[in-house]
C-alpha cells in the first residue's frame, strides 16, 4: 500500500437499487482520491445489516452477482467482508444442523446448562447463548452477537475447511483484501474470556498461510474493536504471521473526546505511544457502519469521560449500546453518525468545522485512511430508518437513492470538498506513504501537530481542535502544499483550523 491508497466503506446497496454496479460508479467518480472500496457483506442475510450471513456461496440478487463483484474488483481495489465468527440462525448451515444433517455435526456449539460462562466477554449485555430446540430437545447454542447470529465451532476441522472455501471464493472473484469480521471471538471455551484466545491467533495464522499459498498479495485484515495492545497482537509473530493490517480503533473515541471538549491530551498521548508496525500497516477511520466503539479508549479516557461521550451521543438522538463483561454491563458503542456526534452542543457551522478538522488529523496519520460514505456528505442520524427497524445502529446506516444523489450531496458538502483536497495532497506526497516516519510534535493544548517524512519529502499537519483561535510556533523551512509559498514560523489558526503543508 502507498500514499495513494484511500478506501471508501459502503454497503452493497448504499447508492441505490443497482447495488454493486452503483458502488462501482461512485468509486469511479471519486477516483483517484479514493481508489478502493470496502464493500460490507453482500450475501443474503437475515439481520444486522448483512452480518447474519445465510449462504456464503451466493451474492444477494438484490445487490447483483458474482460477476458484478469481479467487475468491481477489476476496476478498483476491493475489500471483501468475511463474516466468519457466526452465521445466520435462518441460514443454510444452521438449518441443516438443526435438522440433524450429519454433514453439519460439530458446526455449532450446544452449551451445557451448567457451563461456566461468567468470564465470557461479549459486545452485548447478557449471556452468550440462545435457547433453541433441536430434534425435540432444548439446547443453548453459543451466539456471541445475538439470537440470529449463531457462532461457528472451530473445534470441528470441517468448519475451518468450509470457511477457507468461502475466503477463496472472494479471491477467485478478484478481492484484493479480506476483512475478518469480529475475529477476536472465534474460539470459545466455558470458564475463559473467549476473546483473543491463543487458538484464535492460531486460526488467523492458518488463514494467512493459506492465502500466502494462493496469492501472497492478498491483504488480510482483522477487525477487533478492542484496546490497542490487543489489537496489534493480530499482526502475529515472525514465526506465525497473522494480519497485514489492523484498524486503529482508539482513534475515533479519542478524536471525538478531543473535538467535543478541546482536550487533546488523551489523543496526543495515545498517538505518541503507537509504534508503527514492522510488517504491516494500520487502517485509520473515524466513522463506520458500526458507529464509534468506546472500549478501545479505556485506559486513555476515564470512566467519567466515556460516560460523557455516551451522554453527548444521547443528546443528539444517538443510542448507546452496552457490552457484557465479567464486571457487568458498560458502554460499548455510540450509534450515531460522525457528523451528528460532532454537533453535540454546537451549531451546524461549528459541527462542520469539527468534522473537517477531525478528518484532517485522521488523514495525516501513519496507515491507510478509510472513509465511510456518510462522512463525505456529513449525514445526520437516520431517525426514520432506525425507527422502522427498531435498531439504534440504523441511525448510522442510511442509504442514498442513487449515485447521482450521493455524488450531488458530496459536491454540496464542505466535508466533501475539504476531504477531497486533502486526499489529493496526500496522494501526491511520499511523506504519507504508510511506511514513512511519523512524529507527534509539541503543540499548545487543543492542537495536534504531526510531521510525516519519507527519504525525499516531509509534510507538516497542524490542526486546532478547540473552539478558540490559537498561535502555533512551527519554525522555519515549511512551505504551503498548494502554492509552495514559504510559511511564517508562527501559524495563526482559527477555531478548528487546519494547516497542511
URDARA-V129233 format. One record per backbone hydrogen bond with DSSP energy under -1.0 kcal/mol. CO is the residue of the C=O (numbers start at 0). NH is the residue of the N-H. E is the energy in kcal/mol with one decimal. If there is no record, write none. Layout:
BEGIN
co->[CO;CO]
nh->[NH;NH]
e->[E;E]
END
This chain:
BEGIN
co->[1;5;5;6;7;8;9;10;12;13;15;17;18;19;20;21;22;23;24;25;26;29;34;35;36;37;41;43;47;51;52;53;54;59;59;62;64;65;66;67;68;69;70;71;76;77;77;78;79;81;81;84;86;87;90;91;92;93;94;95;96;100;101;103;106;108;111;115;116;121;123;127;129;131;133;136;138;139;140;141;145;147;149;152;155;156;157;158;159;160;161;162;163;164;165;166;167;168;169;170;175;176;177;178;179;179;181;182;183;188;192;196;196;197;198;199;200;201;202;203;204;205;206;207;208;209;210;214;218;219;219;220;223;226;227;230;231;232;233;234;239;243;244;245;246;247;249;250;251;252;253;254;255;256;257;263;264;265;266;267;280;281;282;283;287;291;293;294;296;296;300;301;302;303;304;305;306;307;308;309;310;312;313;318;320;320;322;323;324;327;329;331;332;333;333;334;336;337;338;340;342;346;347;348;349;350;351;352;353;354;355;356;357;358;361;367;368;370;371;372;373;380;381;382;383;384;385;390;391;392;393;394;401;402;403;404;405;406;407;409;412;413;414;415;416;417;418;419;420;421;422;425;428;429;432;436;438;443;445;447;448;449;450;451;452;456;458;459;460;461;462;465;469;471;477;479;484;488;488;490;492;493;496;498]
nh->[4;34;35;370;37;372;39;13;15;399;18;20;22;23;24;25;26;27;28;29;30;33;76;7;78;9;59;53;50;45;87;91;57;62;63;19;68;69;70;71;72;73;74;75;36;175;176;38;178;83;180;151;149;90;94;95;96;97;98;100;99;103;104;106;152;141;114;190;119;323;323;142;140;138;136;133;131;110;129;150;148;88;86;155;158;160;161;162;163;164;165;166;167;168;169;170;171;172;174;173;218;79;220;81;182;222;184;185;195;191;120;199;200;201;202;203;204;205;206;207;208;209;210;211;212;213;214;217;177;243;244;179;225;230;231;233;234;235;242;241;236;280;221;282;248;250;253;254;255;256;257;258;259;260;261;267;268;269;270;271;245;367;247;369;290;333;296;297;299;300;298;305;306;307;308;309;310;311;312;313;314;317;316;334;331;332;329;121;327;324;322;293;320;291;335;318;340;341;342;343;345;350;351;352;353;354;355;356;357;358;359;360;361;362;364;283;6;8;374;375;378;382;385;386;387;388;389;393;394;395;396;381;405;406;407;408;409;410;411;412;416;417;418;419;420;421;422;423;424;425;426;428;431;432;435;452;450;446;464;462;440;460;438;458;436;453;451;500;449;498;447;495;492;490;486;483;479;473;474;471;469;496;463;461]
e->[-1.7;-1.8;-1.3;-2.9;-3.6;-2.0;-2.4;-1.9;-1.2;-2.7;-1.6;-1.6;-1.7;-2.2;-1.8;-2.2;-2.3;-2.4;-1.8;-1.9;-1.4;-1.4;-1.9;-2.5;-2.6;-2.3;-2.5;-3.0;-1.5;-1.8;-3.1;-2.4;-1.2;-2.7;-1.4;-2.6;-1.6;-2.5;-2.3;-2.2;-2.5;-1.8;-1.2;-2.1;-2.7;-2.1;-1.9;-1.7;-2.9;-1.3;-2.2;-2.2;-1.7;-1.6;-2.1;-2.2;-2.0;-2.8;-1.6;-2.5;-1.4;-2.0;-1.3;-2.1;-2.0;-2.3;-1.9;-2.8;-1.0;-1.8;-1.4;-3.3;-2.8;-3.2;-1.9;-3.1;-3.3;-3.9;-2.2;-2.2;-1.9;-1.8;-2.5;-1.6;-1.5;-2.2;-2.3;-2.3;-2.5;-2.0;-1.8;-2.2;-2.5;-1.3;-1.2;-1.8;-2.9;-1.4;-2.4;-2.0;-2.4;-2.6;-2.9;-2.9;-1.0;-2.2;-1.5;-1.7;-2.3;-1.9;-2.5;-1.0;-1.5;-2.0;-2.1;-2.2;-2.2;-2.0;-2.3;-2.4;-2.2;-2.4;-2.3;-2.2;-1.6;-1.3;-3.6;-2.1;-2.7;-3.1;-1.5;-3.4;-2.2;-2.2;-2.8;-1.7;-1.8;-1.6;-3.3;-1.7;-1.8;-1.9;-1.5;-2.3;-1.4;-1.1;-2.0;-2.7;-2.6;-2.2;-1.9;-2.7;-2.0;-1.7;-3.0;-2.5;-2.4;-2.4;-2.7;-2.2;-1.5;-2.6;-2.6;-2.8;-1.7;-3.0;-1.5;-1.8;-2.2;-2.4;-1.1;-2.3;-2.4;-1.8;-1.8;-2.2;-2.4;-2.4;-2.1;-2.2;-1.9;-2.6;-1.8;-3.4;-3.0;-1.8;-1.6;-2.0;-1.8;-1.3;-2.6;-2.0;-2.6;-2.1;-1.0;-2.0;-2.1;-2.4;-1.2;-1.4;-1.8;-2.2;-2.5;-1.8;-2.6;-2.5;-2.4;-2.5;-2.6;-1.7;-1.9;-1.7;-1.9;-2.6;-1.1;-2.5;-2.4;-2.3;-1.9;-1.2;-1.8;-1.4;-2.1;-2.5;-2.1;-1.9;-2.3;-1.3;-1.9;-1.6;-1.3;-2.5;-2.4;-3.1;-2.1;-1.9;-2.4;-2.5;-1.8;-1.4;-1.7;-2.4;-3.0;-2.0;-2.2;-2.2;-2.6;-2.1;-2.2;-2.7;-2.5;-1.5;-2.1;-2.0;-2.5;-1.6;-2.8;-2.0;-3.3;-2.6;-2.5;-2.7;-2.4;-3.0;-2.2;-3.2;-2.6;-2.9;-3.0;-2.9;-2.4;-1.4;-3.0;-3.4;-2.0;-1.6;-2.7;-3.0;-1.3;-2.5;-2.5;-2.3;-2.9;-2.5]
END
